[in-house]
Each structure stands twice: as structure tokens, then as C-alpha cells.
Amino acid sequence: MKNAIVLFAFAALLVFAGCVSVEYTHKQNEDGSADLTILMDATGMVQLQGQAAVTASLQQSCDELKGQVQGLQCEVDGVMLTVQRHYTKDSAYYSFSDEGDLFSHRYVLEVDSVPTVGRESGGQAVNTTITYTRLSDPAGLQSAQGMRAVGITAYYTVQVPGEIKEADGSLMFSGSTAKYDLLSIMGVRKMRVVSESINPVGYVLVLLAIIAIAFVGLRMLSGAKPSGRRRR
């Protein structure tokens, strides 16, 4: 059965109860795909368990994940763990659309289900697995409070095409980047980011149309016969 506690970091570390920092970086591409990086800093565990024990636990989780999830990259550097994965438009856990017109892009990114890593046990075997936690689920409030109590922080940074115009519930947004405190919005709301940019294709099409019309007009003028009678 699955553990009752699902964390943005590795649930096995909760046994040690200490400060853990998790940083998500979500780079959204125009074609609907995205690149996700999860960086976990378990420095706060060292005083309680020692660096060797923490590193070994992270490495075990990394090995299990790489064996279960196709295309996932996982590395451990001391007490720093990095997980990277590319999501295609078809495998996305988010929704992304372009609601713009011929002359502009209006991108809308919504993230409600966030990839989380936990421990799943069946009989005596215990494996690390990726699940998805729904941010707008009211039950998440209690989980967020519990994570804060043991010194866990979790942030989600979004990088999108264009310039951000709206980023509901974010800590800040500037240019194409918005940052969220996951524990503040967990159980309350999903992330929604709206950005805009010029669509050069529309302007090129209009310019080509103008050139085509001007060309046709010149051809018609050059081919027109002069009016009036010729003098003898």
C-alpha cells in the first residue's frame, strides 16, 4: 500500500524529520512540451543522520526511479539530488494553450497536478515511485501544514514563452518567469500563468498580401491602353 504521507521530496527522509528544500523549475516550450527539473537540498538532514546515510538514501531512490520511469535522469551530488524529465504534449501533467490571434500569442499555462515522489510498499519490497498531487484538492492543506512543521520548503518556478501578464497566487513574476510557494497554494488553488508575445507570422502575411496587391496593381496599370483618338 502507499504511504499516507506523500511529499515533494523523498518520503523516506521524513523518518529523519529535518529541514529539506525542494525547488521545481518548469520550462514551458511553445510546442506544448516542457522540461522539468527538481532539485532537492537535504543539507538539514546531515546533523541528524550524517552525510553518508543521507547520500545513500538519495542514491537508492535515484536508482529506483531510473529503473521505473523511462526518460528520467537522476543524479546525486553529496546531499543534493537532481531529477530531470522531458514531458511531451501528450504526456503532460499540465495544460498549455495559445489563445492568441493572427498578430499575437496569448499563452495560458495551468498546473494543478504536480509530480511528487514517495515510497510504495508491496509485501516486504519498498520502491520509490512518482505520483501526482493535485494542488486544488482541499485535503492538501493539512499535508502542507505538516510539511512546514518539519521544516520543509517547496517552490515551483515557471518559465514560459512571451512576457507574463498574470500569475495568480505567485510570490513574484517578472518577464517570462513566475515563482510559487507550493505549500502556500497547496489545498487552495492551482497555478495559472498567462503570457503574451507578438506573432511575427501574422505581420509577415499582411506584408506579403500588401506586396502582392501592389504588384497586381502595377501590372494592371502597365498593361492599360491609353484612351482617346490618335491624331493624324
N, C-alpha and C positions, 0 to 999 in steps of 0.2 A: 504494500500500500504506500501511497505518497505521504511524505511528511506533512504535518499540519502547518508548518511554517515554510513559506516559500519566500526567498529573499532575492534582492537584486544582485547579491554576491553569492558565494557558495554557502549553502545551508549548513554544511559540515562545520564551518567556522563559528557558527552560533553557539556551539557547545562550549567554546572558549570564552564567549562574551567579551568583546573588546571593540575598540574603535576600528571601523573599516570604512573606507571611502571608495565609492564606485562612480565612475564617470562614463556616460554614454556619449558617443559622437555619431550622429546620424547625418551622412552626406547624401542629400537627395539629388538625383540626376533628372534631367528633363525628360528622358525616355521612360520614366516610371520606376527604374531600378534605383537601388540605394546601397551604400556601403556603410556598415555598422561596425564601430569599434567599441568594445567595453574594456575599460581599464580599471583594475581593482588594486588599491593600495592597502595591504594588510599590515602595515608597519605597527599599528596599535596592538597587534597580537603577539609581537615578539617578546615583550616583557612578561607575558603570561605563559607562553609556550616555548619560547626560544625560536630563533630563526630557522634552524634545521627542521623542526617539526612543522612550522608553518609552510615552508617551502615544499616539503614532502607532500603535505596535504593538497596544496595547489597543483603540484605536478601530477598527482594521482587524478585529480579532477580533470586536468587538461588532457591527459591520456585517454580517459574515458570519453570525453566529449569528441575528440578527434576520431575515435573509433565508431561513434554513433551518428555524427552529423556530417554529411557529405559537403565538401567545400569549406568547412570551418577551419580556421587557423587559430592555434592557441600556443602561447609562449609564456614561460615563467622566468623572471629575472629576479632572483632573490625573493623578496616578498611582494613583488609587483607581477600581476597577471594581466595578460592582454589577450582578448578574444576578438577575432575579426571574421566577418562573414559578408558576402555579397548576396543581396536579395534581388531577384528579378521581379518584373512587374507581376508575373503570375504567382510568385511565392511570397509576395509582400504581406507583412503584418500590419501595414498602414494603408491609407487611401491617399492617392495623389491624382489631381486632375488639373487640366488647363481650361479655365472658363473664360478665356480672353476672346478677342475678335481678330479681324484681319490685321489690325495695326498694333495690337498689344497682347501680351501674355498676362493672364491673371491666374497664378498657380495657387492651389489650395491643398495643403497637406494636413491630414488629420491622423493622429496617433492615439489609439485607445488601448491596444494590446501591446504590452512591452515584453520583449524576451527576458525571461528570468531563468536562473539556474538553481536547481535544487537537487535533493537526493531522493532516489526512488529505490525502495527495497522490495524484494520478492523472495520469500524464504530467508536464506542466510546471505544472499547476494545483495549488495548495495551498489548502485550505479548513479553517476551524475547524469542528469538529463535536462534538456531545455524545455520549458513550458512558456506559456504566455499569460501574463497577469493583466486583467482589464482595469485600467485606471479609474473608469467611471463607476465601478462596482462599489456601492456604499460599504460593503464589508471590508474594503481596503483601509478604511480609517483606523480600525483597531490594529491592523498589521503595521501601518505607518507609525503609530504611537509606540508600538513595541520595538520597532527598529530604532527609533530615536532614543528610546530608553537605554539601549545597549551601545549607543554611540555610533550608529551607522548613518552615513550621509550618502545620498544618491542624486546625481544631477544628469540631466539629459540636454545636450546641445544639438541644435538642428542647424544645418547649413543647406539653404535652398537656392534655386536659381532666382535671379532678379533681386529686387530690394523689398524687404519686408515692410508691409503696411499694417498688419495686425498680427498679434501673437498673444492671444487670450491666456491670462494666468501665468505668463512668463516672468522670470526675475528681471530680465532685460532683453532688448533686441536692438540691433544696430546693423545697418547694411543688409547682409544676407544671413546673419546669424542670430539665433534666439536661444536663450538658456532657461531651463526649467528646473525647479527643485521638485523632484519626483515625490518626495514624502509630503510635500505641501499640497499637491494636487491629487495624490492617491486617494481614491474613495470619493472624490469630489467632481472631477472633470477630466475630459480628455484634452490632449494638446491640439490646437488648431492654429496653423500659421498660413497667412495669406501674403503673397508677394507679387510684384508686378515688374514687367520689363517691356521694352519696345520690341515689336516683332518686325525685323527689317524686311522680311519676305513680303509683307503687305505693301511697304513703300516701294520696293523694287517692282512689284507687279503693277502698281499705279504708274510708276515712271515708264515702264515698258509700254503700258497702254497709251500714255501720252505721246511717246515717241512714235508708236505705230499709227496713231491718229494723225500726227503731224506729217508723217511720211506719206500716208494716203492722200492727205490734203494737198501736199506739194505735187504729187503725181497727177492729181486731177487738174491743178492749175497749169502745170506744164503741158498737159495734153489738151487743154481747151483751145478751140478755134477762135480767131479774132472775129468780132462782129462788124457789120457794116459792109457797103459795096466798095469794090475796088475801083479806083479811078483809072481811066484810060490814059 
